[in-house]
Amino acid sequence: MPSIGRESCTLSSIPNDTSNLCSSQSIPSATLGDQRQQYDQQFAEPSPPPLLSPHQAPTSNGAIAPSNPMAISDHHPQYNSEQDYYSLFPPSPPPPKEVPLRFLNACNGDYAEAQRRYDATLEWRRKENMDTILREPFPNFFTIKKHYPHYHHGTGFRGEPVYYEFPAKADMKALKRAGLSADQLFRHYNMVTEFQWQMLNRDDSMTSIFIVDFEGITLRDLAGDAVDLAKKASKISAAHYPERAGLVFIVNVPNWFKLIWKMIVPLVPAETLSKIFVLRGRDEVLASLSKYIPMENIPAEYGGASSLPLGQSSEEKLLANLIQYNLHMAATHSGGSWNQKGVTDPVQMEQLSRQFRNWAPARSY
């Protein structure tokens, strides 16, 4: 649920994050070509580090070698509190004293405003315990994934993480029946966002590609709990993850959406519109996605050549493994503070330990 553009532009409120096309008709190739040229010029930069697979661990930016005294052992004696539990893991690096470039860019070079936003982000991260969120146990993770479909799947041509979301398929009633609150769903969203920028791609200048699939969406859905969650999530993204959103594709929109979009377009800054595409029809969707994402990384559901269906990518397997590892660690090292079920297969646990025990975040901002 990333946001787009400067701090006044958020994806959650559809007026601020939608598409640079004024209707859902076919997109002229010249328009797409012009947008691609603008995108190339804006994001021309060295290739990012390669994507981590489920069988790789970070080797830079905070990774701790097994010989390092900070490296932990999964056979550590039982701990008696959540605070002790978190002490098992390598800490996040201290935040930079200077304002990061992303914040300056988001504020058009206004240093005072960038400093204000950066300070606000550091305070938000402190209050929300964001530096340890990727070590938290999330016992409802798989329930949320089942009833609110959202997936990472492959990368763009520049290594951008690609994220898919299906708001029309969100079953908020099922989530409520499972006892999940709006706060728990939002915590899950924050964890997924940190996973994207701390594990999938640790490059501080990298942006994302976001595909929102509106297949089956109704007017009622635009005023439901799922949209409320998206609005809150987008507000956080705009405030605390500046300059992270690269492109947004709103695909499989219904006929009536173009009427709403025509009213939205005049309210959206031109810079934001240049990053957003509203698309209808399988051919149109594939033609647009393939300009920014290799065919082998586009799911077959959208006409691509990826051998893996949505939900089965290496990125999704990596996240599922992390969740399993954290649940096991919380069950066996928190002194009963968390009543979680751990991994019972020792071979599986050893594999997870090799993946995650010495992992450390890339940043704390």
N, C-alpha and C positions, 0 to 999 in steps of 0.2 A: 504494500500500500504506500508506495513512495509518493512524494510530492514533487512538484515541478516548478522551476523558475525561482524568482526572488522570494523574499520572505512573505510578500503579500499574496503569493500564488500557491494554492494548495489543491491537491487532487481531490480531496474529500468533497469540497464544495465543487460540484461539477463545473460551475462557471469558471473556476480558476484552473482546472486541469481537464482539458478534453481534447480538441483536435484543431489542426489548422485548416481544416476543410469546412466550408460553410454548408455543406449538405452531405448526405450519405450516398451521393451518386458516384459513379466511377471516377477514379482519380486520373487526370491527364498525366501521361508519363513525364511531360516537361515539368509539371509541378513537383513530382517526386524527385526528379533529377536536380531541380534547384534546391530542394530541401536537403538532399544528400550532399550536394556541394557545400552548402552552409554548414552542415554537420561535420564534414571532413575538415573544413577550415577551423571550426571551433574546437574540435577535439583531437586535432593532430598532435600526437604525443608518443613517446616510446611505448613499445608493447609492454603490457603489465605482466606480472609474474604468472606462470601457468596455473590453471585451475587445480585445486587440491582434489584428489580422488579419495574415496573412502579408505584407501590403503596407504595414504600418505599423511605425514604430519608436517606442519610448518617447519621450515629450516632456517628462517630468519625472522627479524622483527619481533623478537620476544621468545622464540623457542628456546628451551633450556635443555642442554645436553644431559644424558643420563648420569654423567660423571659430576655434574654440577651439584653442590650440596643443597641447592634449592629444589632439586628433583625429588618428587614424592614417590612413595611406595604404596601400592594398594593393599599392602599387608600391615599398614600402620595400625597401632593400637586404637581401640575404640575411643571416640571423642564424645564429649558430653554436651555439646551445644552446637547450634548452627554456626556461631562465630568460630569455634574450633574447627568445624568442618571446612569452612572456607580457607582456613590457614593451611590446609593440606596442599593447596594449589599454588603455582607460581603467580605472583601478583601482576597487575597491569603496570605498564611503565608510567612514570609521572607525566602529567600533561605538559605540553610545551609552555614556556613562559611567554613566548611571543605568540601573537594571534595567528592561527593557521591560515594558509592562503585561501582555503575554501571560504572562510568567513569574510575575508577582505573582498573576494570576488563577488560574493553574494550581496555585499553592501556597496558595490561599485567604487571600491577604494576608500570609502569613508572609514578611517581607522577608528575613530571614536565609537561609531555605531557597531563596527565589527568587534571591538573590544567588549562592548556591552552585550552583544549577542553571545560571544564566546564565554564570558563570565556567567551568563544565564544558563548556557549549556552545561558548564562544569557544575553549577549548583544543582541543576536538574539531575544530572548523572549521579551526583552524591546522594540526593534525596531518594532517588529511585533505585539505588544500588545497581547501576548499570554495569559497573566494572566486574561484577560477579554473576550477572544474569545468565551467562553461558555455562555456569556451574550449578545453577539451580535445578532441582528435580521438577519436572513438569509432568505429574501423573496423568493429567488430562490431555496430554499432547495428541495422542492418536484419536481421541474422541473429537477434538477440535478439527483435526485434519479430515476426519470422515465427514463431518457435517458442515464444514466451511472450506471448500476446496481451494487450495492455493499451493503453488509449487514453484520451485526453482528448476529450470531445465536448460542446461547448456549455457553457452556464452555467445555474445555477438562477435563480430569480426575483430573488434579491439579488445576482446576479453571481458566485455561487460557482462555481469550476471544478468540473466534473463528470468523474469518472474511473471507467473501467470496467476490470475485470480478470476473467480467465477461468482460474482455477487448474486446472480439469480439462482444459483444452486445452494446458497447458504440456507441451512435449516436451523434458524434461530430458536424455534420452539423445541427442537430436539436437544439443543445445547442447554436450554433452560431446564428441560426435564432431567438432564444429566447433572443438574445442580451447579452449572457454570454461571458466574456473574459476568457483567460487562467488564468489571475490573480484571477478572482472570483472562478474558479474551484479549483485552488490551495488553496485558502483561505478555501473553503469548506473542502478540504482534511485535512488541518491542524486542523480544528474544529473537524472533526470526530476522528482524532488521539488523540486530547486532551480529547474528550468524552470517548474514550476507557480507558485512563489511569487516568482520574480524576473522572469518574463516575462509569464505569462498574467494574473496579478493581483498587483499590487505593493502592495496595501493590507495593512498589517501586522495589521489586525484581522479580515481575511477568514477564513472557514472553507471547508471543502470538502464536496462530496457524493461519496460513494464507493459504487459499485455492484459487488458481488462476485457473479458469475454462477456458480452451482454446477451448472449443467446438465451431466450426465454424470459428476458427482463420485462416487467410490467410497470406501469405508472405507480402502482402500489409499492413496488419494491424500492422506488426512489425515495420513499418516505419511511422505510422500515428500519429495524434495529441494525441491519447489516450496513446500511448507508450511514447511520449515526456512528457506528464503529469506524467506518472508512473516513468520515470527516475528522474524528478525533485523531486517528492515526496520521492523516495527512497533515494536520496542524503540527503534530510533533515532528514529523519529517521535515517540514518547511523550517521549523524553528531550530532544530538541533542536528539536522543532517544536511546543511546547506550544500548546494551545488552537486548533489548526488544523483539527481534525476536527469537522465539524458533524453530518452524518448518514451512517449506513451502511445500505445496503440489501443484504441477502443474498437473492438471487432464484433461482428455479428449483431450490429445494432438493428432494432426494428424500424419499420417505416416511419413511425410517429416520432422517432428520436430526432430526425432532421429538423422538425418544427421547433423543438426545444433548443437544438443546437444553433439555429439561426438567431435565437434570442440571446444565447450565451456569447456568441462570437464577439460582438462589440464590447463586451465587458472584459475580455481577456487580452492582456498585453501581447503585442505582435511577437515579441521574443518567445513568449510561452507558446503561442499558436504554431510557431515554426517547429516545435518539438512534438506536436500532437497530431495523430492521424485518426480519423473516424472512417471505418471501413465496413463494407457489406459484401457478402458473397465470397465463396472459397477462393476463386481466382484472384480477386482484388486483395484479399488478405495475404495470400501467399506472395503475390508480386511485391507487395510493400515490405513484408517481413524479410524476404530474401535479399533485399538491398542492404540490410543491416545485420542479418544473422545467417551464418552458413546453412545451406540446405540440410546438412547432416545433423544440425542442432535444432532444426525446426520439427516439432512433433508431427507424426503422421496425421493427427487430428486436423492439422492445418495444411496438409498437403506436402509436408516436408519429408526428409529421408531419415529422420532419427529412428534408430532401431528400438528405442525405448519409449513406452507410453508415458504420458504425464503421470507423475507420482513415482516413477521407477528410475529416475535419473541418478547419476552418481552423487549429485548434490543432495537429493532427497535421502539417499541411503546414508550419506555422511551425517546429516542432521538426525536421522532416526538412531544411528549408532551412538551419537553424542547423548541423546536423551536416555537411551538404555544404560549407558555408562554412568550418567549422573544419578539415575534412579538407584542403581546398584550402590554407588558410593554413599548416597544419602541413607540408604537402608543399613549399611554396614559400618558407617563411620560417624554418625551423628548422635550416637547415644540415645536413640529412640526419639529425637526431636521431630523427625519426619517418619511417619508410618508408611514407608514405601516398600514395594516388592523389588528385590534385587535380582540380578541375573543369576540363575542357578547353574548354568552350564559353565564349568571352569575353563574349558577351551575357548568358549565365546568371550568370557570375561578377560582372559589373557590377551585375546586379539584386540578387544576394546581398550585395554590398558595400554597396549603399545601405541594405539592411535592417539589417546587423549591425556595420559597422565602427566606429561610434561609440556602440554600445550599452554601457551600464554597469549593473551590478547595483544593485538598490534598497537593499540592506542587506548587512551582513556579520555577521549574527547569526541 
